[in-house]
Amino acid sequence: MSYDNNPVDTPTNYGFTEAVGVIELSEPLYSFDLLAVLRNDDGYFLGTDSGCSCPSPWENHRAEDFTGPLTAEQAAEEITSLSEAAYGGVYDMYERDALIARLV
């Protein structure tokens, strides 16, 4: 799998209709700690990925690595929980709240 062929960057290749959004869970210091929300007709799917600056985010993820399907309410609760549990607490409350607002 490559950087540009993974569930987040090419969701339709993995049975998802869209990538709703991706947020940083903690401050990026030569690393990444990401949360992605994908969607298909069954509901929302959440996945996390983290690492140093060397690997590309999502490069080793498959569709079955994402949790779901979830309702919009369940996804919002999980997004809130994951962001609050991240290292240092909520990194960007506005980014998180914007992602939750995109849930239909």
MOGINOR-V635293 format. One record per residue. RES is the residue in three letters. PHI is phi in whole degrees, -180 to 180 (none if undefined). BURIAL is 1 if it has 24 or more other ideal C-beta (glycine too) atoms within 12 Angstrom, else 0. Layout:
BEGIN
res:RES phi:PHI burial:BURIAL
res:RES phi:PHI burial:BURIAL
END
This chain:
BEGIN
res:MET phi:none burial:0
res:SER phi:-118 burial:0
res:TYR phi:-58 burial:0
res:ASP phi:-96 burial:0
res:ASN phi:-131 burial:0
res:ASN phi:-149 burial:1
res:PRO phi:-59 burial:1
res:VAL phi:-82 burial:1
res:ASP phi:-83 burial:1
res:THR phi:-134 burial:0
res:PRO phi:-60 burial:1
res:THR phi:-68 burial:0
res:ASN phi:-71 burial:0
res:TYR phi:-121 burial:1
res:GLY phi:88 burial:0
res:PHE phi:-102 burial:1
res:THR phi:-87 burial:0
res:GLU phi:-163 burial:1
res:ALA phi:-96 burial:1
res:VAL phi:-69 burial:1
res:GLY phi:172 burial:1
res:VAL phi:-134 burial:1
res:ILE phi:-130 burial:1
res:GLU phi:-81 burial:1
res:LEU phi:-89 burial:1
res:SER phi:-143 burial:1
res:GLU phi:-62 burial:0
res:PRO phi:-76 burial:0
res:LEU phi:-120 burial:0
res:TYR phi:58 burial:0
res:SER phi:-156 burial:0
res:PHE phi:-141 burial:1
res:ASP phi:-146 burial:1
res:LEU phi:-112 burial:1
res:LEU phi:-125 burial:1
res:ALA phi:-118 burial:1
res:VAL phi:-121 burial:1
res:LEU phi:-115 burial:1
res:ARG phi:-140 burial:1
res:ASN phi:-144 burial:0
res:ASP phi:-63 burial:0
res:ASP phi:-82 burial:0
res:GLY phi:144 burial:1
res:TYR phi:-103 burial:1
res:PHE phi:-132 burial:1
res:LEU phi:-115 burial:1
res:GLY phi:-146 burial:1
res:THR phi:-124 burial:1
res:ASP phi:-150 burial:1
res:SER phi:-149 burial:1
res:GLY phi:170 burial:0
res:CYS phi:-78 burial:0
res:SER phi:-77 burial:0
res:CYS phi:-77 burial:0
res:PRO phi:-76 burial:0
res:SER phi:-89 burial:0
res:PRO phi:-57 burial:1
res:TRP phi:71 burial:1
res:GLU phi:-64 burial:0
res:ASN phi:-112 burial:0
res:HIS phi:-95 burial:1
res:ARG phi:-120 burial:0
res:ALA phi:-57 burial:1
res:GLU phi:-72 burial:0
res:ASP phi:-80 burial:0
res:PHE phi:-95 burial:1
res:THR phi:-83 burial:1
res:GLY phi:156 burial:1
res:PRO phi:-80 burial:0
res:LEU phi:-123 burial:1
res:THR phi:-75 burial:0
res:ALA phi:-60 burial:0
res:GLU phi:-66 burial:0
res:GLN phi:-64 burial:0
res:ALA phi:-64 burial:1
res:ALA phi:-62 burial:1
res:GLU phi:-63 burial:0
res:GLU phi:-69 burial:1
res:ILE phi:-61 burial:1
res:THR phi:-62 burial:1
res:SER phi:-62 burial:0
res:LEU phi:-65 burial:1
res:SER phi:-70 burial:1
res:GLU phi:-73 burial:0
res:ALA phi:-87 burial:0
res:ALA phi:-66 burial:1
res:TYR phi:-54 burial:0
res:GLY phi:84 burial:0
res:GLY phi:83 burial:0
res:VAL phi:-63 burial:1
res:TYR phi:-76 burial:1
res:ASP phi:-140 burial:0
res:MET phi:-60 burial:0
res:TYR phi:-69 burial:0
res:GLU phi:-64 burial:1
res:ARG phi:-62 burial:1
res:ASP phi:-65 burial:0
res:ALA phi:-67 burial:0
res:LEU phi:-66 burial:1
res:ILE phi:-62 burial:1
res:ALA phi:-65 burial:0
res:ARG phi:-79 burial:0
res:LEU phi:-72 burial:1
res:VAL phi:-89 burial:0
END
